Amino acid sequence: MSTWLLSCNPKKFDLDGHRRDGHVLTSWTVVRYVSEVEAGDKFVLWVGGPNAGVVAYGHFTGVAEYGQPDLRYWTEDPGPRHFVPLVVDKWLDLRVPKQRLVDDPRMSDATILRQPFAGSPHRLTDEQWQAVREAIQVSVTADPDWDLEPGDEIRRVDLHAKFGGSTQNGISPCGTTDNVLIFTAPSSGHQHGYYDTWNEDGTFHYTGEGQTGDQKMIRGNRAILDHRETGKRLRLFDGARGTVRYLGEWTLDAEEPYTEDEAPATGGGDLRKVIRFHMVPIKATITAPEVEIGQAYVAPDETVAPAPVTPSAPDPDLVGRNLSMHRRLQNLLAVEAQRRGYIALSPDVSDPDFDLAWRDGEGRLSVCEVKSLTPANEARQLRAGLGQVLDYQDQLRERAPEVSAVLWVEREPSERRWVDLCQRVGVTLAWPGEEEAAFRSDRN
């Protein structure tokens, strides 16, 4: 039995398109060793280009035969060729990057590295085959050099000292290890239009990098999108500074890796295009029910430059004059909660996007939505706030035995019916001067 490496030039044959259209790979063209390939021989499939590496392995099921290829995925007609029939035993979720093999001294004489443009197949010695198989094993199993388990906490500076990458960015590709470190922090990210969301099915939508202007598929964003091709593992962390918590290994949804959305720029500026990566957990990742609700309260900056109100903004309370007032109301209520002995909380990565929550000494939780009010927007803001806080309360009920809902507004509404309506659905409506009502809600 012989072992081989089949090579694919993506400029000549669209392998990704072939797979995307649902075709099963059953043969491959060979121009060398035509009379030597036979049933039972094993192979690995190599794709060239900037992110060259091994993408699959399998075995031959017969000898080479002569025929005309299916031209749909060829950029030009290659003419009649010899084909060897085969079965792909496994397509790799993470490509074995070329550099991993270049660094292995057993591969020093491999023709795919010395003569990459030579036609298929490349013969592999027993030693080279073993080197390739060991590299594949690293890609399909846990990285032996990664020693963090989901839920572990580590100082960010220590994390980068060990695995590489920048200490400043939310997306940090590592040059010294095969990882892309990704950091999510709702309490600070919202200031820059980063609205990451944890979905009910356990998937996670992560907003790409770029605080102003339309986000582009470059740098960190490109590193996430290409992680399979580069052989990099996506490692998600809760928090952006100081001590961060590991949330496991993720990959992109194969059918819809990302979508484009709109969000305000830093400080509530104009809407711009953002990239939303659709991430799926793959290695014992913490899911929402296992994560404690909230994190220590992080006060948002009240000194933001007002931006014009955009009619299509996702929340009128988070743009223009209202943004500064919204944050001031929120911060003052958090200070009052702490003065009364409660633990003030900001949303964590697994939580709904509430403005503020607090917990008493017995573990009872109150969740709060904050709304600024003007005569022109009062009814709209009260309707929106009531719906939002009911949604937060409903989402948190499975994770907390008692959850009270509070709608905290800038001033007393002009119509008493709003107080009565909120009371009927179990929500406390309160405003500055009525703090006792807000904090009485957790004893209802």
N, C-alpha and C positions, 0 to 999 in steps of 0.2 A: 504494500500500500504506500502511495506517495502523498505528499502534502503540498498544497499550492496556494498561491495568492492571486486572485483575479482582480484586475484593476479596471476602474471606470473613470473615464474623462468626462466630467459633467458638461464640458463644452460641446461634446459630441453626442452624448446619450443622456436623456433626461430621466435619470433613475427616480428622482423624487416624484416627478409627474407620473411615471409608470406606477409607483406605489400608491400615490394619492388617488389615482383613478381606479384603484381596487384590483389591479392585475397581480397575479401570483407569478413570481419569477421562477421559470422552469428550465432555463438554459442560459448559456453565456458564450460569447464568441471567443475563440482561441485562434491564435496565429502561430504559436510555437508549441513544441512538444505534442503536436496533434496526434501522433501515433502512440503516445505514452500515457495519456490520460485514460482512466478506466473506472468502471463502477467500483464504488467503495472508497475511492480516494477522497480525502478531506480537503476543504478549502476555507479560506477567509476572503471576504469581499472588501476591497479597498476603494475608497473614493478620493480622487485627487482634488487639487484646488487649494485655496488659502487655508481651509480647515481640513486638510487631508487626514485620513485615518481609516481604521477598520470599522465597518458598519454592520457586518453580519458574518455568520459562519454556517457551513453545511457540508454536504457530501455529494459526489457525482453518482448518477444512477446508470450510466452507460458510457459508451465510447463516443468520440466526436463524429458528427455527421455533417455533411455539406448541404447548404441551402441558402435561401433568401431571407433576410431578417424582416421583421415587422418594422416598417419605416416610420410609424407614427411618433416615435420618441427619439429618432435620430435627427440631428440637425442637417445632415446630408446623407445621401444614399451611399453606404459603404460597399455596396456590391455583394455578391454571394460570399458567404463565409462558412467556416467550420464552427459548429456549435457543440458544446458538451452539455448533455442533460443533467439537471441537478435538482436538489431539494435544499431550500434554506431552512436550517434547523432553528435559527434564532436571529431576528433583527435586534440589534442592540439599542436600548433606550439612550445610552450615552455612547457616543463614538469614542473609540480608542484613538487619542490624538497621535499624530505622527511623532511629536517630540518625545512621547513616552517610549517609543521604539528606538528613536535616535539615541536616547540616553542609555539604552541597554547594549552593553558591549557585544552580546551574542548576535546582534543585528548588524554589526559593522560591515559585513560583506553581503548583506541582503541586496539583491538587484533592484528591489523596489525603491531603495534609498540611493543606490549608486546610479541606476539607470531608470528613473521613474517613468520615462516615456516609452520604454520598451513594451511591446505588446504582451497581452495575457497568453498563458499564465506565467507567473514567476514561481520557480521551484523553491521550496523552503526546505532547508536541512532539518534534521531532527531537533537540533539545538535552537534554530530559528523558530520552528513551530512551537516549541516549548515556551520560548520568550513571548510569542504572540498570544498563546493561550493564557499565560499568566497575566498579561496585560488585560486581556478580555475579562478574566476573573475579577480583577480590580473594578472594572466598569459595571459588572452585574451583581456585585456584592458590596457590602459596606466598606468604605474606605478605612483600611487599618490604621491610618494616621489620624483619623478624626475620632476624638475621644469624648465629645459632648453628647449627652442624651437629651431628648426633648424635656424641657422643664429646667435644665441646668442654667445657672446664672454665672456670668463672667464679666469682668470689667472689659469694656470695649478696647481699651489700649492693650490689654493682655491678649485679647482675641486676635488682634492684628499682628502683634509681635509673634504669635505662634503660627498663624496661617497666611499672613500677608494682607495686602490691600490697603486702601486709604482709610484713615480714621475720620475723615470729614464727610464723605458722601453717603447718601442713602443707599446707593448701589455700589458695591465695592468688589470688582473683579480682582482675584488674587493672582499675582504673577508667579509666586513660588509654590502654590498648591493648586489643585484642580477644583477650585471653589469660586462661586460668586456669592458674597455675603450681602444680604438684603435686610434693611432695617425699616421697621414701620412703627410710627409713634403718632397715633391720632391726635393727641392733645397739642402737639407742636406742628404736625403735618398740615392740619387744616388751615393754618395761617398762610400756607403756600399753595393752597388749592389741592392738596393731596388727600383725597377722600378714599382711603382704603376700606374695603368691606369684607367681612367674614359672612359667607352665605350659609343658608340653612343646610345645604347638602355637604358642607365641610370644605368647599372650595374657597379660595381667597382671591379677591380682585385687588391687584396692587397697582397704584398709580406710578408711572415712570418718572424719571428725573427731568428737571427743567422748570425753574420757578417763574420765568417770564417768557412771554411769547409762546408760539405753538411748540409743543414737544416734538422732537425728531428721533428717529430710530438710529441713534448714534451713541457712542461711548457705553455707559452703563446699560442703557435701554437695549442696545445691540447685543451686549453681553448676555442679557437675559434671553432674548429671542434666539440667539445662536447657541445656547448652552449645550444642546444635544450634539451639535456638530463639532463643538470645541472640546467636548468631554468634560465640561464643568458642571459641578453639582450646585443646585440652588439651595442655599442655606438661609432660612428666614429667622429673624430675630425681632423680639418685641422690645422697643426702646431704641433711642438714637444716641444717647450720651450716657456716660457713667457706666452703671451696671446694666447689662442687657440680658434677656432671657431667650434661650434657644427654642424655637418652635418647630424644628425638624427640617427634613429634606423635602423639597417640592420639585415639580416639573410643570411645564406648560401644557394646557389642554391641547391635545394633538389636532383636534378638528377646528378649534377656534382659539389660537394662542393669545390673541389680544383683540381689543376693539378700540375705537377712538371715541372720545367723549368730550364734553366741555366742562370747564371749571374756572373759577376766578383765579387771577394771578396773585402773587404774594401781596398781602395786605388788603385783599378784597378788590383788586383791580379788575380790568376788563376781562370778559370771558376769553379763554384761549383753548386751543385743541390740546387734549392730554391723551396719553396712551394708558389703557387699562389692561394689564396683563392678567390672564385667566390662569391661576395657579392651582394645581392639584397636589394633595399630599401623597407621598409615596413611601416614607419611612417613619412609621410610629410617631406621627406628628400629633401634638396636643390638639384636641378638638375643643370647641367652645364649652361644653358642659364640665370639662376637667379644669378649666382656668378660673381662678377667683375673679369675681366681678370688680372691675375698676382698678385704677392705680392711684398713687398719691396725687392729689390735685396739683395741676400745673396751671398757673394763672396766665391767661392770654394777654398779650400786650394791648393796652387800651389806647396807646398813642399811635394810631394808624391814620394815614392820610386819607381823607374821604375820597371816594371815587363816585362818579355818576352812577345813579341807579340804572341798571340794565333790565329792561322788561322781561327778558328771558332768563334772568339769573335764577339759579336753583332755589334760593331762599332770599326773599327781599330783606330779611333781617340781617343778612351777612354782607351787605354792600352799602356804600354811601354813608350817610350820617348814622344810620342805624347800627353799623358794625361797632363803632366805638361805644355807643350807649349799651349795646348788647353785652359787650365784654365788661363794661363797668358794672352793670347790674349783676352779672354772673360772679365777678370777683368779690363784690360786696356781700353777696349771699354766702359765698364760700367762707369768707372771713367770719360772718355771723355764725355759721354752722360750727366752725372751729372754736369760736368763743364760747359756745354752748356745750362744748365737749364732744361734738360729733367728729367722725373721720370724714373729711371732704375728699371726694374722688373725681377723677377725670376718666373718660372711657379708655379701656384697654383695647388691644387688637381684636379680641374676641367679642367685644361688647357692641350693642347698638350705639348709635352716634348721639348719646344724650349730652347735654351741656354740662350738667353737674349732678352728682349724687352724694348722699351721705349715709353713714351707717352709725347706729348707736352701739353702746357697749354690749347689748344683747344680740347683736347681729342683724337687727331689723334694718331694712334698706329703704331709702326714699330716692326716687329718680325724678329729675327736674328738667323741664324745658324752659328756657328764658326767651322772652319776646319783648322787644321795644314796641312802643305804640305811638302813633300819631293819629290825629283826627281822620286823616285820609285812609290809613291802612288798618285801623283798629279791628274791624270785623274780619278782614282777611287774616291778620296775624293771630287773632284768637282762635279762628277755625283751624289754622295750620298748627298752632301750638297744641291745641287739644288733641288733634289726631296724632301728632308726633309723640306726646307723652303717653298716650294710651298704647301706642305701638311699642314703645320702650318697655312699659310695664308688662305687656303681654310677652315680649321676647325674654324678659328676665325671670318670669315666674317659674320656669323649669329649673332655674339655677339658684333661686333664693326662696325660702319658705314664706316670707312676707315682703311685699314690695308695695310701697305707697307712691302715688303719683302727684307731683306738684307742678302747676303751671305758674311761673313767676313772671309778672309783667311790670312794665315801667310805672304804671299808675292805675288807679281804680278805673275800670271800664265805665263808659258813659251810660250803659244799660245794665241794670241789676240782673237781668235774665242770664247773663253770662255766668255769674256766680252760682245761680240756681242750677243752670244746665250742668256745669262742672260737678256740682255736688251730687246731682242725680246719677252721674256715671262714675262716681267714686274718685274724682280728681279735685284736689284742693287748689283753688285759684286765689293767689295772694300777690301783694305788691309792697313796696317800701312803706313801713309803718304798720304792716300786718304780718310781721315776722312770726309772731306767736302762732298764727294760724298755719303758716307753712311748716313750722317745726312740731306742731301738734298733730300733723297728718300721720307721722310715723307711729302714733299711739292709737290711731283709729281702729 
